[in-house]
Amino acid sequence: MGSEVSLKSLQVGDLLFYGMRGHTTQVGIYIDNNKMIHSPDKGRNVSTVDINYYYPDFAR
């Protein structure tokens, strides 16, 4: 759900998706300054990461 937004005009709270549409492998929450909240695999800690390290495929 939601409207797709440009990766060049992200706003706080936008959801960042990794993988192809219909086969998403990861979702993060954009928090500003090219950073997102990253929820890693089970057993690892939630953290903030720079999206330039692993750029999302699309956002909503």
N, C-alpha and C positions, 0 to 999 in steps of 0.2 A: 504494500500500500504506500501511498504517498507519491509525490511528484519528483521526478529525477531532477537534480540540480547540477550545475557545472562544478567540476572539481576546482576551477579557478576562482570561484566565488562562494566558498564554503562559509557557513555561519555556525556559531556555537549551537550544538545540539543535533546537527546533521548527522545522519548515519552513514558510515563509510563501509562499502562492501568490497570484498576481495573474491575473485572468481567470476565466472560467467553468470549472466542473468539466468536465473532458474537453477543454478548450481553454485550457490554462494558457499565459500569455505570459511569465511571469517567476517565479523561485523565489529566495527568500532564506533565510538561516539566522539565527534569532533569537539575540541575544547578551546580552539583558537591558537594562533601563532604556529600553525603547521603541526599541532600536537593532537593526539587522540587518546581516549581511554581504551586500553587494550585488555581484553579478557582472554588470557592464554588457555592452554590445555588444562585439564583437571590436574590438581595438585600443585599448580604454579600460582604466583601472586598476580593480582590485577595491578597494572602499572600504566604510566603514561609513556607514549613513544612518539617520536618524530615521524610524521607520515612521509617525509622525503626518503627515509630509509627503506620503506616498503609501501610504495604509492598505491592508493586504492584504485579499483577498476571503475567504480561508479559510486554515486551518493544520492541519497534521498532525504 
